[in-house]
Amino acid sequence: MLEILYQDDYIVAINKPHGLLVHQSSIARDAEEFALQLLRDQIGKNVWPAHRLDRKTGGVLLFGLDQETNKLLQALFRENQMQKKYLAIVRGYFPNEIEIDYPLKKENGAIQEAYTKVKLLQHFEVPFEIGKYPTSRYSLVEAHPQTGRMHQIRKHLAHVMHPIIGDRPHGCNKQNRYFKNEFVMDTMMLHACELGFSHPYSKDKIHLKATLLPAFEGMLSMMNHLNLTT
């Protein structure tokens, strides 16, 4: 059963698990389950995804319960009227707070402006000998994308040399291989934790929160347990 975060007569939101596609896709023919179909069957109503989350990203996923509502929700995303917050575990010691203004290229070659604010929440130094040092450093960060480009947070964090753990192809192969071999962990450590917006009809403020999923929570717990800086 999918975890439903919010539902009324017009919209429904879930906490999407890592590894679950939003809908069928020609680029992931191996998938047999999709959030759209699972949710439709669970609530007994047709649903339309108002936005996308990468297959490997967990967290808040919003749907409209009719096509007209979905158009209104999509307009809120398009007009940057959605307040989005993500959590990520990244390689290295992240600075306290930065703004990443770095254009991204679409598959057709078009360049799009892309802007993300990122804030440090916690540093970790753990006894993982991955490179030439006996310990490895990581950070828990909070990301606020101001635009909605494909793989924006993943690409922006890789651009500033702090790739997300478990990210392929934008992450660090050496780090990803270590976590897979040592901990059987290949989940990407990116979680859409909050989404805020005005309801398209009532105009009430809606603030959705998605709790951490087991893989992310387990990684965070391990980092805290092994942290040499505490």
C-alpha positions as CSV (number, residue, x, y, z in Angstrom):
1,M,0.0,0.0,0.0
2,L,1.2,3.5,-0.9
3,E,1.4,6.0,2.0
4,I,-1.2,8.7,1.3
5,L,-0.1,12.1,2.7
6,Y,-3.2,14.1,1.7
7,Q,-6.4,13.6,-0.2
8,D,-9.5,15.6,-0.9
9,D,-12.1,15.8,-3.7
10,Y,-9.5,17.2,-6.1
11,I,-6.0,16.2,-5.3
12,V,-4.1,13.3,-3.6
13,A,-0.4,13.1,-2.6
14,I,1.7,10.1,-1.7
15,N,5.1,9.3,-0.2
16,K,6.6,7.6,-3.3
17,P,9.1,4.9,-2.5
18,H,12.6,4.9,-4.0
19,G,12.8,2.8,-7.1
20,L,9.1,3.2,-8.1
21,L,8.4,4.8,-11.5
22,V,5.7,7.5,-11.6
23,H,4.2,5.9,-14.8
24,Q,5.2,3.5,-17.6
25,S,8.2,4.6,-19.6
26,S,10.0,3.2,-22.7
27,I,13.3,3.9,-21.0
28,A,12.5,1.5,-18.1
29,R,10.9,-1.6,-19.6
30,D,12.0,-3.7,-16.7
31,A,9.5,-2.1,-14.3
32,E,6.3,-3.9,-13.6
33,E,4.8,-1.5,-11.0
34,F,4.1,2.2,-11.3
35,A,2.9,4.8,-8.8
36,L,0.0,5.9,-11.1
37,Q,-1.5,2.5,-11.4
38,L,-0.9,1.5,-7.8
39,L,-2.6,4.6,-6.5
40,R,-5.5,4.4,-8.9
41,D,-6.2,0.8,-7.8
42,Q,-5.7,1.7,-4.1
43,I,-8.2,4.6,-4.0
44,G,-10.5,3.4,-6.8
45,K,-10.2,6.6,-8.9
46,N,-8.3,7.8,-11.9
47,V,-5.3,10.0,-11.1
48,W,-3.1,12.3,-13.2
49,P,0.5,13.1,-12.0
50,A,1.0,16.8,-11.6
51,H,4.8,16.5,-11.7
52,R,7.5,13.9,-11.8
53,L,10.0,12.4,-9.4
54,D,12.9,10.4,-10.7
55,R,12.6,6.7,-10.3
56,K,15.3,6.7,-7.7
57,T,14.0,9.7,-5.7
58,G,11.5,9.1,-2.9
59,G,9.1,11.5,-1.3
60,V,6.1,13.8,-2.0
61,L,4.4,13.0,-5.3
62,L,1.2,15.0,-6.2
63,F,-1.7,13.9,-8.4
64,G,-4.9,15.5,-9.6
65,L,-8.1,13.6,-9.4
66,D,-9.4,15.1,-12.7
67,Q,-7.7,16.5,-15.7
68,E,-8.8,20.1,-15.1
69,T,-7.4,20.1,-11.6
70,N,-4.2,18.6,-12.9
71,K,-3.8,21.4,-15.4
72,L,-4.1,23.9,-12.5
73,L,-1.5,22.0,-10.4
74,Q,0.9,21.8,-13.4
75,A,0.6,25.5,-13.9
76,L,1.6,26.1,-10.3
77,F,4.8,24.0,-10.9
78,R,5.4,25.8,-14.2
79,E,5.0,29.2,-12.6
80,N,7.3,28.3,-9.6
81,Q,4.4,28.6,-7.2
82,M,5.3,25.3,-5.5
83,Q,7.7,25.5,-2.5
84,K,9.8,22.4,-2.7
85,K,12.3,21.0,-0.2
86,Y,14.5,18.0,-0.7
87,L,17.0,16.2,1.6
88,A,20.2,14.7,0.2
89,I,23.3,12.9,1.6
90,V,26.3,14.0,-0.5
91,R,30.0,13.4,-0.7
92,G,32.3,15.8,1.2
93,Y,31.9,18.6,3.7
94,F,29.3,21.0,2.2
95,P,29.6,24.7,2.9
96,N,27.0,26.3,5.1
97,E,24.8,27.7,2.4
98,I,25.2,28.3,-1.4
99,E,23.1,29.3,-4.4
100,I,23.7,27.3,-7.5
101,D,22.9,29.2,-10.7
102,Y,24.0,26.9,-13.4
103,P,22.1,26.4,-16.7
104,L,21.2,22.8,-17.8
105,K,21.0,21.3,-21.2
106,K,17.9,19.4,-22.3
107,E,18.1,16.2,-24.4
108,N,17.4,18.2,-27.5
109,G,20.3,20.5,-26.8
110,A,18.3,23.5,-25.6
111,I,19.8,25.4,-22.6
112,Q,17.5,26.1,-19.6
113,E,18.2,28.4,-16.7
114,A,18.3,26.4,-13.5
115,Y,18.6,27.7,-9.9
116,T,18.9,25.8,-6.6
117,K,19.5,27.0,-3.0
118,V,21.2,24.5,-0.8
119,K,21.8,24.6,2.9
120,L,24.0,22.4,5.1
121,L,22.2,20.5,7.9
122,Q,25.0,18.2,9.2
123,H,28.5,17.0,8.6
124,F,29.7,13.4,9.0
125,E,33.2,11.9,9.2
126,V,33.0,8.1,9.2
127,P,35.6,5.3,9.1
128,F,35.2,4.3,5.5
129,E,38.5,3.9,3.7
130,I,37.4,4.5,0.1
131,G,40.3,6.6,-1.3
132,K,43.7,7.4,0.1
133,Y,42.4,8.5,3.5
134,P,41.3,6.2,6.4
135,T,38.0,8.2,6.8
136,S,35.4,9.7,4.5
137,R,33.3,12.8,4.8
138,Y,29.7,13.4,3.9
139,S,27.0,16.0,4.5
140,L,23.2,16.1,4.9
141,V,21.9,19.0,2.9
142,E,18.6,20.7,2.3
143,A,17.9,21.7,-1.3
144,H,15.3,24.2,-2.5
145,P,15.0,24.1,-6.4
146,Q,13.6,27.4,-7.7
147,T,13.2,25.9,-11.2
148,G,12.0,22.4,-12.2
149,R,14.6,21.0,-14.7
150,M,15.1,17.3,-15.2
151,H,17.6,15.9,-12.7
152,Q,18.2,19.5,-11.5
153,I,19.3,18.8,-7.9
154,R,21.4,15.8,-9.0
155,K,23.2,17.8,-11.7
156,H,23.7,20.9,-9.6
157,L,25.2,19.0,-6.6
158,A,27.5,17.1,-8.9
159,H,28.5,20.4,-10.5
160,V,29.7,21.8,-7.2
161,M,31.6,18.5,-6.5
162,H,29.2,17.2,-3.9
163,P,27.4,14.4,-5.7
164,I,24.5,12.5,-4.1
165,I,25.4,9.1,-2.7
166,G,23.8,6.4,-4.9
167,D,23.3,8.7,-7.9
168,R,24.0,7.2,-11.3
169,P,25.1,8.6,-13.7
170,H,25.7,12.0,-12.0
171,G,27.4,10.7,-8.9
172,C,30.8,9.2,-7.9
173,N,31.3,5.7,-9.1
174,K,33.9,4.9,-6.4
175,Q,31.5,6.0,-3.6
176,N,28.5,4.2,-5.2
177,R,30.5,1.0,-5.6
178,Y,31.7,1.1,-2.0
179,F,28.2,1.4,-0.6
180,K,26.8,-1.3,-2.8
181,N,29.6,-3.7,-2.0
182,E,29.9,-3.0,1.7
183,F,26.3,-2.3,2.6
184,V,24.2,-3.7,-0.3
185,M,22.9,-0.1,-0.7
186,D,22.3,1.3,-4.2
187,T,19.4,3.6,-3.3
188,M,19.9,7.3,-4.3
189,M,20.0,9.4,-1.1
190,L,17.6,12.1,-2.4
191,H,14.2,12.6,-0.7
192,A,11.4,15.1,-1.6
193,C,10.5,15.9,2.0
194,E,8.1,18.9,1.7
195,L,5.8,20.5,-0.8
196,G,3.8,23.7,-0.2
197,F,1.3,25.4,-2.4
198,S,-2.1,27.2,-2.5
199,H,-5.0,24.8,-3.2
200,P,-6.2,25.5,-6.7
201,Y,-9.8,26.0,-5.6
202,S,-10.0,26.9,-1.9
203,K,-6.7,28.8,-2.0
204,D,-6.0,27.3,1.4
205,K,-2.3,26.8,2.1
206,I,-1.3,23.1,1.7
207,H,1.9,21.9,3.3
208,L,2.8,18.3,2.6
209,K,5.5,16.4,4.5
210,A,6.9,13.0,3.7
211,T,8.8,11.1,6.3
212,L,12.1,9.5,5.4
213,L,11.9,6.1,3.7
214,P,13.7,3.1,5.2
215,A,16.8,3.2,3.0
216,F,17.4,6.9,3.6
217,E,16.6,6.7,7.3
218,G,19.0,3.7,7.7
219,M,21.8,5.5,6.0
220,L,21.3,8.6,8.2
221,S,21.2,6.4,11.3
222,M,24.5,4.7,10.3
223,M,26.2,8.0,9.5
224,N,25.2,9.3,12.9
225,H,26.2,6.1,14.7
226,L,29.7,6.1,13.1
227,N,30.2,9.9,13.1
228,L,33.7,10.7,14.4
229,T,32.9,14.4,14.8
230,T,30.4,14.0,17.6
